[in-house]
């Protein structure tokens, strides 16, 4: 029991921390999707502001470090790519095992 319990505890905490990172990853994907959709639907000149506002609203409790919107042309139509980034840290028993920036992109076509 003295050997198995600490190993089981670390394993369970690892699974929990990875689920937290996955939840952040999914939230960033939703924020980027909402940002790209808002950027594609915004009036001329308001694309960046609309994308940032929509991404921050969709992020909920995840603190966004950076939200950007890039406009390109593809086959004559405007294509908007939104990127949402946040920081993450995998923390096991007070020890940070891995940390960094987590970014997700989403692309929408205007029109």
Buried (B, 14 or more C-beta within 10 A) or exposed (E): EEEEEEEEEEEEBEEEBEEBBEEBBEBBBBBBBBBBBBBBBBEEEEBBEBBBBBBBEBBEEBEBEEBBBBBEEEEEEBBBBBBBBBEBEBBBEEEEEEEEEBBBBBBBEBE
